[in-house]
Amino acid sequence: MNVILIPPSDKELEEGIDYYDDQMPGLGEQFYNAFLSTVNYISIAPEAWRKIGKNTRRANIMRFPYLILYVLDGDDILITCIAHQHRNPTYYSDRIY
């Protein structure tokens, strides 16, 4: 499966990496690796994660309080949002399909 970060999820990933790097050197890389690991699990079993909309699913990034929202589109996994779990859900509600 192809994984595609739909804007602004690509920016959200960069912001998360930068935030954790500011907190402690190397933590941003750990966040990125946890993101990649979660995406790998999604690609292995894309329909195993909880649905939060008609077509949108949600997966939690391990070790970090972030979630990934994604939609399956044929052989593609479209990541529509990477959000901190303590953010108000209205922040990403327009990206739930």
N, CA, C and O of each residue as an XYZ file, in Angstrom:
388
protein
N       0.840     -1.186      0.000
C       0.000      0.000      0.000
C       0.883      1.246      0.000
O       1.953      1.283      0.608
N       0.398      2.252     -0.698
C       1.075      3.542     -0.728
C       0.523      4.413      0.384
O      -0.690      4.453      0.594
N       1.386      5.104      1.091
C       0.971      6.021      2.147
C       1.193      7.439      1.640
O       2.294      7.795      1.221
N       0.136      8.242      1.682
C       0.202      9.614      1.188
C      -0.266     10.547      2.299
O      -1.368     10.397      2.825
N       0.581     11.511      2.650
C       0.203     12.523      3.634
C      -0.486     13.666      2.906
O       0.130     14.369      2.106
N      -1.769     13.842      3.193
C      -2.556     14.897      2.577
C      -2.331     16.185      3.387
O      -2.486     16.168      4.608
N      -1.972     17.292      2.736
C      -1.816     18.540      3.494
C      -3.091     18.865      4.258
O      -4.183     18.666      3.725
N      -2.991     19.351      5.469
C      -1.808     19.802      6.189
C      -1.168     18.744      7.082
O      -0.387     19.089      7.969
N      -1.482     17.444      6.868
C      -0.908     16.420      7.757
C       0.616     16.365      7.653
O       1.288     16.045      8.633
N       1.164     16.671      6.486
C       2.619     16.685      6.340
C       3.243     17.766      7.226
O       4.292     17.553      7.833
N       2.589     18.920      7.294
C       3.068     20.006      8.158
C       2.904     19.636      9.637
O       3.766     19.946     10.459
N       1.802     18.976      9.964
C       1.560     18.560     11.350
C       2.636     17.588     11.825
O       3.065     17.643     12.977
N       3.071     16.690     10.925
C       4.143     15.764     11.274
C       5.436     16.530     11.548
O       6.112     16.273     12.545
N       5.776     17.457     10.679
C       6.983     18.275     10.872
C       6.916     19.059     12.176
O       7.912     19.153     12.894
N       5.758     19.620     12.486
C       5.597     20.388     13.723
C       5.788     19.499     14.944
O       6.402     19.921     15.924
N       5.269     18.277     14.899
C       5.447     17.338     16.003
C       6.909     16.979     16.200
O       7.396     16.945     17.330
N       7.607     16.712     15.112
C       9.035     16.395     15.186
C       9.803     17.569     15.773
O      10.626     17.389     16.670
N       9.536     18.775     15.267
C      10.225     19.973     15.769
C       9.943     20.208     17.250
O      10.846     20.547     18.014
N       8.683     20.026     17.651
C       8.320     20.234     19.055
C       9.125     19.294     19.955
O       9.717     19.730     20.942
N       9.146     18.012     19.615
C       9.850     17.055     20.465
C      11.364     17.258     20.426
O      12.039     17.005     21.423
N      11.908     17.708     19.299
C      13.336     18.031     19.250
C      13.661     19.209     20.155
O      14.729     19.248     20.767
N      12.747     20.170     20.243
C      12.950     21.304     21.145
C      12.928     20.868     22.605
O      13.605     21.462     23.443
N      12.152     19.833     22.909
C      12.052     19.353     24.279
C      13.311     18.609     24.711
O      13.780     18.753     25.840
N      13.850     17.806     23.784
C      15.057     17.031     24.081
C      15.665     16.561     22.761
O      14.963     15.978     21.935
N      16.956     16.806     22.551
C      17.580     16.350     21.310
C      17.369     14.842     21.098
O      17.564     14.042     22.013
N      16.971     14.480     19.890
C      16.738     13.084     19.551
C      15.311     12.619     19.766
O      14.912     11.589     19.223
N      14.525     13.364     20.553
C      13.146     12.949     20.813
C      12.280     13.106     19.564
O      11.338     12.340     19.361
N      12.594     14.088     18.734
C      11.869     14.253     17.480
C      12.045     13.047     16.569
O      11.103     12.613     15.905
N      13.260     12.511     16.545
C      13.513     11.310     15.746
C      12.749     10.117     16.311
O      12.250      9.283     15.555
N      12.657     10.033     17.637
C      11.881      8.952     18.253
C      10.401      9.081     17.890
O       9.731      8.084     17.619
N       9.900     10.315     17.890
C       8.513     10.551     17.493
C       8.303     10.117     16.037
O       7.319      9.448     15.722
N       9.226     10.499     15.160
C       9.116     10.141     13.751
C       9.149      8.622     13.573
O       8.372      8.074     12.791
N      10.036      7.947     14.287
C      10.113      6.488     14.201
C       8.835      5.826     14.714
O       8.387      4.827     14.152
N       8.244      6.379     15.781
C       6.973      5.857     16.289
C       5.861      6.069     15.262
O       4.995      5.212     15.089
N       5.891      7.216     14.585
C       4.936      7.489     13.509
C       5.086      6.446     12.404
O       4.097      5.864     11.959
N       6.336      6.207     11.956
C       6.579      5.233     10.893
C       6.141      3.826     11.303
O       5.584      3.081     10.496
N       6.392      3.476     12.541
C       5.991      2.166     13.041
C       4.470      2.022     13.009
O       3.950      0.981     12.607
N       3.765      3.060     13.429
C       2.298      3.036     13.421
C       1.779      2.939     11.990
O       0.843      2.186     11.717
N       2.381      3.695     11.082
C       1.977      3.635      9.674
C       2.222      2.233      9.115
O       1.431      1.732      8.317
N       3.311      1.610      9.533
C       3.584      0.239      9.100
C       2.477     -0.713      9.571
O       2.001     -1.552      8.806
N       2.076     -0.572     10.842
C       0.971     -1.403     11.357
C      -0.320     -1.138     10.589
O      -1.076     -2.065     10.296
N      -0.566      0.121     10.265
C      -1.768      0.461      9.489
C      -1.718     -0.224      8.128
O      -2.716     -0.786      7.676
N      -0.557     -0.178      7.473
C      -0.465     -0.761      6.130
C      -0.590     -2.284      6.143
O      -1.027     -2.880      5.159
N      -0.209     -2.913      7.254
C      -0.346     -4.375      7.362
C      -1.816     -4.771      7.532
O      -2.280     -5.738      6.927
N      -2.536     -4.017      8.355
C      -3.949     -4.336      8.624
C      -4.755     -3.042      8.639
O      -5.175     -2.588      9.703
N      -4.974     -2.446      7.470
C      -5.602     -1.116      7.418
C      -7.027     -1.046      7.951
O      -7.470      0.017      8.384
N      -7.746     -2.154      7.927
C      -9.131     -2.126      8.392
C      -9.273     -2.525      9.859
O     -10.390     -2.626     10.368
N      -8.164     -2.749     10.534
C      -8.210     -3.179     11.934
C      -8.433     -2.020     12.894
O      -8.826     -2.238     14.040
N      -8.193     -0.814     12.454
C      -8.284      0.342     13.343
C      -9.705      0.869     13.387
O     -10.481      0.683     12.450
N     -10.034      1.523     14.480
C     -11.401      1.993     14.755
C     -11.849      3.061     13.766
O     -11.110      3.995     13.454
N     -13.070      2.902     13.284
C     -13.682      3.913     12.421
C     -14.223      5.044     13.270
O     -14.830      4.815     14.316
N     -13.996      6.285     12.809
C     -14.574      7.441     13.501
C     -15.447      8.254     12.545
O     -15.975      9.300     12.921
N     -15.593      7.786     11.346
C     -16.441      8.394     10.333
C     -16.818      7.305      9.349
O     -16.434      6.148      9.518
N     -17.560      7.666      8.334
C     -17.972      6.655      7.348
C     -16.758      5.973      6.709
O     -16.762      4.759      6.507
N     -15.727      6.750      6.395
C     -14.541      6.204      5.735
C     -13.242      6.460      6.494
O     -12.194      5.955      6.093
N     -13.283      7.217      7.560
C     -12.075      7.606      8.289
C     -11.818      6.675      9.461
O     -12.731      6.305     10.200
N     -10.564      6.309      9.609
C     -10.134      5.484     10.740
C      -9.102      6.249     11.546
O      -8.486      7.201     11.065
N      -8.928      5.805     12.794
C      -8.041      6.492     13.726
C      -7.075      5.477     14.337
O      -7.477      4.403     14.785
N      -5.786      5.846     14.345
C      -4.763      5.021     14.991
C      -3.933      5.919     15.907
O      -3.588      7.041     15.537
N      -3.620      5.424     17.091
C      -2.794      6.172     18.026
C      -1.325      5.884     17.752
O      -0.943      4.743     17.495
N      -0.504      6.933     17.809
C       0.941      6.767     17.673
C       1.469      6.271     19.014
O       1.230      6.885     20.054
N       2.178      5.170     18.976
C       2.703      4.566     20.206
C       3.674      5.517     20.909
O       4.483      6.192     20.271
N       3.570      5.550     22.262
C       4.457      6.327     23.139
C       4.193      7.824     23.139
O       4.691      8.523     24.022
N       3.439      8.336     22.196
C       3.214      9.770     22.090
C       1.711     10.043     22.029
O       0.952      9.239     21.488
N       1.284     11.179     22.585
C      -0.157     11.477     22.612
C      -0.666     12.074     21.297
O      -1.282     13.139     21.282
N      -0.402     11.381     20.215
C      -0.832     11.813     18.891
C      -1.660     10.716     18.242
O      -1.532      9.537     18.570
N      -2.512     11.132     17.310
C      -3.307     10.181     16.553
C      -3.146     10.457     15.076
O      -2.814     11.566     14.657
N      -3.389      9.428     14.307
C      -3.358      9.520     12.852
C      -4.756      9.225     12.350
O      -5.335      8.192     12.685
N      -5.304     10.131     11.546
C      -6.573      9.884     10.866
C      -6.243      9.520      9.427
O      -5.424     10.174      8.782
N      -6.885      8.474      8.931
C      -6.594      8.068      7.560
C      -7.832      7.492      6.889
O      -8.791      7.070      7.536
N      -7.767      7.495      5.570
C      -8.839      6.971      4.724
C      -8.202      5.994      3.744
O      -7.124      6.258      3.211
N      -8.862      4.875      3.507
C      -8.400      3.924      2.501
C      -8.983      4.324      1.153
O     -10.178      4.591      1.027
N      -8.109      4.360      0.147
C      -8.532      4.725     -1.207
C      -7.857      3.753     -2.176
O      -6.779      4.035     -2.700
N      -8.494      2.623     -2.405
C      -7.892      1.582     -3.237
C      -6.648      1.030     -2.561
O      -6.719      0.505     -1.449
N      -5.511      1.147     -3.229
C      -4.241      0.692     -2.664
C      -3.518      1.793     -1.898
O      -2.360      1.625     -1.517
N      -4.186      2.905     -1.673
C      -3.560      4.031     -0.981
C      -4.133      4.221      0.418
O      -5.321      4.010      0.662
N      -3.259      4.622      1.318
C      -3.660      5.068      2.655
C      -3.441      6.568      2.657
O      -2.306      7.038      2.577
N      -4.527      7.317      2.748
C      -4.451      8.776      2.740
C      -4.499      9.272      4.175
O      -5.533      9.170      4.835
N      -3.395      9.804      4.657
C      -3.353     10.352      6.016
C      -3.861     11.778      5.940
O      -3.254     12.638      5.303
N      -4.992     12.017      6.604
C      -5.636     13.324      6.532
C      -5.292     14.224      7.707
O      -5.462     15.441      7.625
N      -4.804     13.632      8.816
C      -4.513     14.431      9.999
C      -3.556     13.699     10.931
O      -3.630     12.481     11.093
N      -2.659     14.464     11.538
C      -1.809     13.982     12.625
C      -2.006     14.999     13.744
O      -1.488     16.113     13.669
N      -2.746     14.625     14.773
C      -3.164     15.589     15.791
C      -2.811     15.141     17.200
O      -2.830     13.951     17.515
N      -2.491     16.111     18.036
C      -2.279     15.848     19.461
C      -3.628     15.469     20.059
O      -4.641     16.098     19.754
N      -3.646     14.454     20.901
C      -4.906     13.948     21.445
C      -5.566     14.902     22.432
O      -6.756     14.757     22.714
N      -4.835     15.862     22.958
C      -5.431     16.809     23.899
C      -5.991     18.041     23.206
O      -6.522     18.940     23.858
N      -5.873     18.082     21.895
C      -6.455     19.179     21.132
C      -7.954     18.984     21.021
O      -8.449     17.857     21.043
N      -8.658     20.067     20.905
C     -10.099     20.011     20.709
C     -10.384     19.287     19.380
O      -9.828     19.671     18.351
N     -11.225     18.264     19.380
C     -11.497     17.510     18.146
C     -12.068     18.348     17.010
O     -12.008     17.927     15.855
N     -12.615     19.508     17.303
C     -13.114     20.349     16.215
C     -11.973     20.802     15.304
O     -12.205     21.194     14.160
N     -10.733     20.745     15.816
C      -9.556     21.094     15.013
C      -9.492     20.249     13.745
O      -9.124     20.750     12.682
N      -9.846     18.983     13.850
C      -9.729     18.094     12.697
C     -11.068     17.513     12.239
O     -11.089     16.642     11.369
N     -12.166     17.970     12.797
C     -13.474     17.373     12.466
C     -13.825     17.514     10.977
O     -14.547     16.676     10.436
N     -13.328     18.551     10.317
C     -13.628     18.714      8.897
C     -12.797     17.767      8.019
O     -12.971     17.741      6.801
N     -11.897     16.994      8.633
C     -11.104     16.031      7.872
C     -11.542     14.586      8.130
O     -10.828     13.643      7.791
N     -12.716     14.425      8.731
C     -13.304     13.108      8.945
C     -14.326     12.889      7.844
O     -15.276     13.659      7.700
N     -14.124     11.835      7.071
C     -14.994     11.549      5.925
C     -15.775     10.280      6.141
O     -16.559      9.883      5.279
